[in-house]
Amino acid sequence: MIREREKAGERVAIAEAQLAAHPIRVLRGKAEDDLRSIRSELKEKERQLQDLKGRQKEMEADYPRLSLQMETHLSALLEGTWHIATG
């Protein structure tokens, strides 16, 4: 009885090892790893996009001030009144 249990345990261990090494299981594991990697990269790209959107808003808020500075500088350099068209 004990010997039969040991053999059954060995057969179960062999079957589990074969199942774990089955090509479909291996491919599934690789696909899951790839998916985790892609999700991680996507999360990082989304964070970068939000950072860029924030920088864009900051830059757009500075446009009027920078345009006025450039007009003042151009007017002083060219000895006249210059206006920068925005649109």
N, CA, C and O atoms as a GROMACS GRO file, in nm:
protein
  348
    1MET      N    1   0.081  -0.119   0.000
    1MET     CA    2   0.000   0.000   0.000
    1MET      C    3   0.087   0.127   0.000
    1MET      O    4   0.063   0.220  -0.077
    2ILE      N    5   0.188   0.129   0.087
    2ILE     CA    6   0.278   0.244   0.094
    2ILE      C    7   0.356   0.257  -0.036
    2ILE      O    8   0.375   0.367  -0.087
    3ARG      N    9   0.399   0.145  -0.088
    3ARG     CA   10   0.475   0.144  -0.214
    3ARG      C   11   0.388   0.198  -0.328
    3ARG      O   12   0.436   0.274  -0.412
    4GLU      N   13   0.262   0.160  -0.330
    4GLU     CA   14   0.170   0.208  -0.434
    4GLU      C   15   0.152   0.359  -0.424
    4GLU      O   16   0.145   0.429  -0.524
    5ARG      N   17   0.143   0.407  -0.301
    5ARG     CA   18   0.130   0.552  -0.279
    5ARG      C   19   0.255   0.625  -0.329
    5ARG      O   20   0.244   0.730  -0.393
    6GLU      N   21   0.370   0.572  -0.301
    6GLU     CA   22   0.495   0.633  -0.346
    6GLU      C   23   0.501   0.638  -0.498
    6GLU      O   24   0.538   0.740  -0.556
    7LYS      N   25   0.464   0.527  -0.562
    7LYS     CA   26   0.463   0.524  -0.709
    7LYS      C   27   0.362   0.622  -0.765
    7LYS      O   28   0.389   0.691  -0.863
    8ALA      N   29   0.246   0.629  -0.703
    8ALA     CA   30   0.143   0.724  -0.748
    8ALA      C   31   0.194   0.867  -0.733
    8ALA      O   32   0.173   0.951  -0.820
    9GLY      N   33   0.262   0.894  -0.621
    9GLY     CA   34   0.320   1.027  -0.599
    9GLY      C   35   0.425   1.060  -0.703
    9GLY      O   36   0.432   1.173  -0.751
   10GLU      N   37   0.507   0.962  -0.738
   10GLU     CA   38   0.609   0.982  -0.842
   10GLU      C   39   0.544   1.010  -0.976
   10GLU      O   40   0.587   1.098  -1.050
   11ARG      N   41   0.439   0.933  -1.008
   11ARG     CA   42   0.369   0.955  -1.135
   11ARG      C   43   0.305   1.093  -1.141
   11ARG      O   44   0.307   1.159  -1.244
   12VAL      N   45   0.249   1.136  -1.029
   12VAL     CA   46   0.190   1.270  -1.022
   12VAL      C   47   0.298   1.376  -1.044
   12VAL      O   48   0.277   1.471  -1.118
   13ALA      N   49   0.413   1.359  -0.980
   13ALA     CA   50   0.522   1.455  -0.995
   13ALA      C   51   0.571   1.461  -1.139
   13ALA      O   52   0.597   1.568  -1.192
   14ILE      N   53   0.582   1.344  -1.202
   14ILE     CA   54   0.625   1.339  -1.343
   14ILE      C   55   0.521   1.406  -1.432
   14ILE      O   56   0.556   1.484  -1.521
   15ALA      N   57   0.395   1.376  -1.407
   15ALA     CA   58   0.288   1.436  -1.488
   15ALA      C   59   0.285   1.588  -1.471
   15ALA      O   60   0.267   1.660  -1.569
   16GLU      N   61   0.303   1.636  -1.349
   16GLU     CA   62   0.305   1.781  -1.324
   16GLU      C   63   0.423   1.846  -1.394
   16GLU      O   64   0.410   1.955  -1.451
   17ALA      N   65   0.538   1.782  -1.391
   17ALA     CA   66   0.657   1.836  -1.459
   17ALA      C   67   0.636   1.840  -1.609
   17ALA      O   68   0.673   1.938  -1.675
   18GLN      N   69   0.576   1.734  -1.664
   18GLN     CA   70   0.549   1.732  -1.808
   18GLN      C   71   0.448   1.840  -1.845
   18GLN      O   72   0.462   1.906  -1.948
   19LEU      N   73   0.347   1.857  -1.762
   19LEU     CA   74   0.246   1.958  -1.789
   19LEU      C   75   0.306   2.099  -1.783
   19LEU      O   76   0.276   2.183  -1.867
   20ALA      N   77   0.392   2.122  -1.684
   20ALA     CA   78   0.456   2.254  -1.671
   20ALA      C   79   0.547   2.284  -1.789
   20ALA      O   80   0.563   2.399  -1.828
   21ALA      N   81   0.607   2.178  -1.847
   21ALA     CA   82   0.699   2.198  -1.959
   21ALA      C   83   0.629   2.192  -2.094
   21ALA      O   84   0.693   2.205  -2.198
   22HIS      N   85   0.499   2.172  -2.093
   22HIS     CA   86   0.424   2.162  -2.220
   22HIS      C   87   0.440   2.293  -2.298
   22HIS      O   88   0.432   2.401  -2.239
   23PRO      N   89   0.462   2.284  -2.430
   23PRO     CA   90   0.485   2.405  -2.511
   23PRO      C   91   0.375   2.511  -2.497
   23PRO      O   92   0.404   2.630  -2.498
   24ILE      N   93   0.252   2.469  -2.485
   24ILE     CA   94   0.144   2.567  -2.472
   24ILE      C   95   0.156   2.642  -2.340
   24ILE      O   96   0.135   2.763  -2.335
   25ARG      N   97   0.189   2.572  -2.234
   25ARG     CA   98   0.207   2.638  -2.103
   25ARG      C   99   0.327   2.734  -2.108
   25ARG      O  100   0.322   2.844  -2.053
   26VAL      N  101   0.433   2.690  -2.173
   26VAL     CA  102   0.551   2.774  -2.185
   26VAL      C  103   0.517   2.901  -2.263
   26VAL      O  104   0.555   3.011  -2.224
   27LEU      N  105   0.445   2.885  -2.375
   27LEU     CA  106   0.405   3.000  -2.456
   27LEU      C  107   0.313   3.092  -2.378
   27LEU      O  108   0.324   3.215  -2.387
   28ARG      N  109   0.222   3.034  -2.302
   28ARG     CA  110   0.131   3.115  -2.222
   28ARG      C  111   0.209   3.198  -2.120
   28ARG      O  112   0.182   3.317  -2.102
   29GLY      N  113   0.305   3.135  -2.055
   29GLY     CA  114   0.387   3.208  -1.959
   29GLY      C  115   0.463   3.322  -2.023
   29GLY      O  116   0.472   3.431  -1.968
   30LYS      N  117   0.519   3.295  -2.142
   30LYS     CA  118   0.591   3.400  -2.214
   30LYS      C  119   0.496   3.512  -2.255
   30LYS      O  120   0.530   3.630  -2.245
   31ALA      N  121   0.377   3.475  -2.302
   31ALA     CA  122   0.278   3.575  -2.343
   31ALA      C  123   0.236   3.661  -2.223
   31ALA      O  124   0.219   3.782  -2.236
   32GLU      N  125   0.219   3.599  -2.108
   32GLU     CA  126   0.183   3.675  -1.988
   32GLU      C  127   0.296   3.770  -1.948
   32GLU      O  128   0.269   3.883  -1.907
   33ASP      N  129   0.420   3.724  -1.959
   33ASP     CA  130   0.534   3.812  -1.929
   33ASP      C  131   0.539   3.929  -2.027
   33ASP      O  132   0.561   4.043  -1.986
   34ASP      N  133   0.517   3.900  -2.156
   34ASP     CA  134   0.517   4.005  -2.257
   34ASP      C  135   0.405   4.106  -2.230
   34ASP      O  136   0.425   4.226  -2.243
   35LEU      N  137   0.289   4.056  -2.192
   35LEU     CA  138   0.176   4.144  -2.164
   35LEU      C  139   0.205   4.234  -2.044
   35LEU      O  140   0.173   4.353  -2.047
   36ARG      N  141   0.266   4.179  -1.941
   36ARG     CA  142   0.304   4.262  -1.825
   36ARG      C  143   0.403   4.370  -1.867
   36ARG      O  144   0.393   4.484  -1.822
   37SER      N  145   0.497   4.333  -1.951
   37SER     CA  146   0.596   4.429  -1.998
   37SER      C  147   0.531   4.540  -2.080
   37SER      O  148   0.563   4.658  -2.062
   38ILE      N  149   0.441   4.502  -2.168
   38ILE     CA  150   0.371   4.600  -2.252
   38ILE      C  151   0.287   4.694  -2.165
   38ILE      O  152   0.286   4.815  -2.188
   39ARG      N  153   0.219   4.638  -2.067
   39ARG     CA  154   0.138   4.722  -1.977
   39ARG      C  155   0.225   4.820  -1.901
   39ARG      O  156   0.187   4.936  -1.881
   40SER      N  157   0.341   4.775  -1.858
   40SER     CA  158   0.433   4.862  -1.786
   40SER      C  159   0.482   4.975  -1.876
   40SER      O  160   0.488   5.091  -1.835
   41GLU      N  161   0.518   4.940  -2.000
   41GLU     CA  162   0.564   5.042  -2.096
   41GLU      C  163   0.451   5.140  -2.127
   41GLU      O  164   0.476   5.260  -2.137
   42LEU      N  165   0.330   5.090  -2.141
   42LEU     CA  166   0.216   5.176  -2.170
   42LEU      C  167   0.192   5.274  -2.055
   42LEU      O  168   0.164   5.392  -2.077
   43LYS      N  169   0.202   5.224  -1.933
   43LYS     CA  170   0.183   5.310  -1.816
   43LYS      C  171   0.288   5.422  -1.815
   43LYS      O  172   0.256   5.537  -1.786
   44GLU      N  173   0.413   5.388  -1.847
   44GLU     CA  174   0.520   5.488  -1.852
   44GLU      C  175   0.494   5.589  -1.962
   44GLU      O  176   0.514   5.709  -1.943
   45LYS      N  177   0.450   5.542  -2.080
   45LYS     CA  178   0.420   5.634  -2.191
   45LYS      C  179   0.304   5.726  -2.155
   45LYS      O  180   0.306   5.844  -2.190
   46GLU      N  181   0.204   5.675  -2.085
   46GLU     CA  182   0.092   5.758  -2.042
   46GLU      C  183   0.139   5.866  -1.945
   46GLU      O  184   0.093   5.980  -1.952
   47ARG      N  185   0.231   5.829  -1.855
   47ARG     CA  186   0.286   5.927  -1.761
   47ARG      C  187   0.364   6.036  -1.836
   47ARG      O  188   0.352   6.155  -1.805
   48GLN      N  189   0.443   5.992  -1.935
   48GLN     CA  190   0.519   6.088  -2.015
   48GLN      C  191   0.426   6.181  -2.092
   48GLN      O  192   0.452   6.301  -2.103
   49LEU      N  193   0.317   6.127  -2.146
   49LEU     CA  194   0.220   6.208  -2.219
   49LEU      C  195   0.159   6.314  -2.127
   49LEU      O  196   0.145   6.429  -2.167
   50GLN      N  197   0.122   6.274  -2.006
   50GLN     CA  198   0.065   6.371  -1.912
   50GLN      C  199   0.167   6.480  -1.877
   50GLN      O  200   0.131   6.597  -1.865
   51ASP      N  201   0.293   6.441  -1.862
   51ASP     CA  202   0.398   6.540  -1.836
   51ASP      C  203   0.409   6.638  -1.952
   51ASP      O  204   0.419   6.759  -1.931
   52LEU      N  205   0.406   6.586  -2.075
   52LEU     CA  206   0.415   6.673  -2.193
   52LEU      C  207   0.294   6.765  -2.205
   52LEU      O  208   0.309   6.882  -2.241
   53LYS      N  209   0.177   6.714  -2.174
   53LYS     CA  210   0.057   6.799  -2.178
   53LYS      C  211   0.068   6.912  -2.077
   53LYS      O  212   0.028   7.026  -2.104
   54GLY      N  213   0.122   6.882  -1.960
   54GLY     CA  214   0.143   6.985  -1.858
   54GLY      C  215   0.242   7.090  -1.905
   54GLY      O  216   0.221   7.210  -1.886
   55ARG      N  217   0.351   7.045  -1.965
   55ARG     CA  218   0.451   7.139  -2.017
   55ARG      C  219   0.392   7.224  -2.129
   55ARG      O  220   0.422   7.344  -2.138
   56GLN      N  221   0.309   7.163  -2.214
   56GLN     CA  222   0.246   7.238  -2.323
   56GLN      C  223   0.158   7.349  -2.267
   56GLN      O  224   0.162   7.462  -2.317
   57LYS      N  225   0.080   7.319  -2.164
   57LYS     CA  226  -0.007   7.421  -2.104
   57LYS      C  227   0.077   7.534  -2.045
   57LYS      O  228   0.042   7.652  -2.058
   58GLU      N  229   0.187   7.499  -1.980
   58GLU     CA  230   0.275   7.602  -1.923
   58GLU      C  231   0.332   7.691  -2.034
   58GLU      O  232   0.336   7.813  -2.019
   59MET      N  233   0.374   7.629  -2.144
   59MET     CA  234   0.431   7.706  -2.254
   59MET      C  235   0.325   7.795  -2.319
   59MET      O  236   0.352   7.910  -2.351
   60GLU      N  237   0.206   7.741  -2.339
   60GLU     CA  238   0.098   7.819  -2.400
   60GLU      C  239   0.061   7.938  -2.311
   60GLU      O  240   0.027   8.045  -2.362
   61ALA      N  241   0.068   7.920  -2.180
   61ALA     CA  242   0.039   8.030  -2.088
   61ALA      C  243   0.145   8.140  -2.100
   61ALA      O  244   0.115   8.257  -2.074
   62ASP      N  245   0.267   8.105  -2.139
   62ASP     CA  246   0.375   8.203  -2.153
   62ASP      C  247   0.376   8.274  -2.288
   62ASP      O  248   0.446   8.374  -2.303
   63TYR      N  249   0.300   8.226  -2.387
   63TYR     CA  250   0.303   8.286  -2.521
   63TYR      C  251   0.277   8.437  -2.519
   63TYR      O  252   0.355   8.511  -2.578
   64PRO      N  253   0.171   8.485  -2.455
   64PRO     CA  254   0.147   8.631  -2.458
   64PRO      C  255   0.263   8.711  -2.400
   64PRO      O  256   0.302   8.813  -2.457
   65ARG      N  257   0.316   8.667  -2.288
   65ARG     CA  258   0.428   8.738  -2.224
   65ARG      C  259   0.551   8.736  -2.314
   65ARG      O  260   0.618   8.838  -2.330
   66LEU      N  261   0.581   8.620  -2.373
   66LEU     CA  262   0.698   8.610  -2.460
   66LEU      C  263   0.681   8.691  -2.588
   66LEU      O  264   0.777   8.751  -2.636
   67SER      N  265   0.560   8.694  -2.642
   67SER     CA  266   0.534   8.774  -2.762
   67SER      C  267   0.556   8.922  -2.733
   67SER      O  268   0.616   8.993  -2.814
   68LEU      N  269   0.509   8.968  -2.620
   68LEU     CA  270   0.528   9.107  -2.582
   68LEU      C  271   0.676   9.138  -2.563
   68LEU      O  272   0.723   9.244  -2.604
   69GLN      N  273   0.749   9.047  -2.502
   69GLN     CA  274   0.894   9.067  -2.486
   69GLN      C  275   0.963   9.074  -2.621
   69GLN      O  276   1.050   9.159  -2.641
   70MET      N  277   0.925   8.986  -2.714
   70MET     CA  278   0.987   8.987  -2.847
   70MET      C  279   0.952   9.116  -2.921
   70MET      O  280   1.038   9.174  -2.987
   71GLU      N  281   0.828   9.160  -2.912
   71GLU     CA  282   0.789   9.286  -2.977
   71GLU      C  283   0.870   9.402  -2.923
   71GLU      O  284   0.918   9.486  -2.998
   72THR      N  285   0.886   9.406  -2.792
   72THR     CA  286   0.963   9.514  -2.728
   72THR      C  287   1.108   9.508  -2.774
   72THR      O  288   1.168   9.611  -2.805
   73HIS      N  289   1.164   9.389  -2.777
   73HIS     CA  290   1.303   9.372  -2.818
   73HIS      C  291   1.321   9.409  -2.966
   73HIS      O  292   1.415   9.480  -3.001
   74LEU      N  293   1.231   9.362  -3.053
   74LEU     CA  294   1.239   9.396  -3.195
   74LEU      C  295   1.223   9.546  -3.218
   74LEU      O  296   1.296   9.606  -3.297
   75SER      N  297   1.129   9.604  -3.148
   75SER     CA  298   1.107   9.749  -3.163
   75SER      C  299   1.232   9.826  -3.123
   75SER      O  300   1.267   9.925  -3.188
   76ALA      N  301   1.298   9.783  -3.016
   76ALA     CA  302   1.419   9.851  -2.972
   76ALA      C  303   1.532   9.829  -3.073
   76ALA      O  304   1.606   9.923  -3.102
   77LEU      N  305   1.546   9.708  -3.125
   77LEU     CA  306   1.652   9.679  -3.221
   77LEU      C  307   1.631   9.752  -3.353
   77LEU      O  308   1.726   9.805  -3.411
   78LEU      N  309   1.509   9.754  -3.399
   78LEU     CA  310   1.480   9.809  -3.532
   78LEU      C  311   1.428   9.952  -3.526
   78LEU      O  312   1.389  10.009  -3.628
   79GLU      N  313   1.428  10.009  -3.408
   79GLU     CA  314   1.387  10.148  -3.387
   79GLU      C  315   1.252  10.177  -3.450
   79GLU      O  316   1.239  10.264  -3.536
   80GLY      N  317   1.154  10.105  -3.407
   80GLY     CA  318   1.018  10.125  -3.454
   80GLY      C  319   0.924  10.045  -3.366
   80GLY      O  320   0.963   9.987  -3.264
   81THR      N  321   0.800  10.045  -3.407
   81THR     CA  322   0.701   9.967  -3.333
   81THR      C  323   0.667   9.843  -3.413
   81THR      O  324   0.617   9.852  -3.525
   82TRP      N  325   0.695   9.729  -3.356
   82TRP     CA  326   0.671   9.602  -3.424
   82TRP      C  327   0.572   9.519  -3.343
   82TRP      O  328   0.575   9.519  -3.220
   83HIS      N  329   0.486   9.450  -3.415
   83HIS     CA  330   0.389   9.363  -3.350
   83HIS      C  331   0.400   9.223  -3.410
   83HIS      O  332   0.419   9.207  -3.531
   84ILE      N  333   0.389   9.125  -3.326
   84ILE     CA  334   0.395   8.986  -3.370
   84ILE      C  335   0.252   8.934  -3.378
   84ILE      O  336   0.178   8.936  -3.280
   85ALA      N  337   0.216   8.889  -3.496
   85ALA     CA  338   0.081   8.834  -3.514
   85ALA      C  339   0.075   8.695  -3.453
   85ALA      O  340   0.163   8.612  -3.475
   86THR      N  341  -0.028   8.671  -3.378
   86THR     CA  342  -0.049   8.538  -3.321
   86THR      C  343  -0.180   8.485  -3.374
   86THR      O  344  -0.273   8.561  -3.402
   87GLY      N  345  -0.187   8.357  -3.388
   87GLY     CA  346  -0.312   8.304  -3.441
   87GLY      C  347  -0.314   8.163  -3.440
   87GLY      O  348  -0.412   8.102  -3.482
   0.00000   0.00000   0.00000
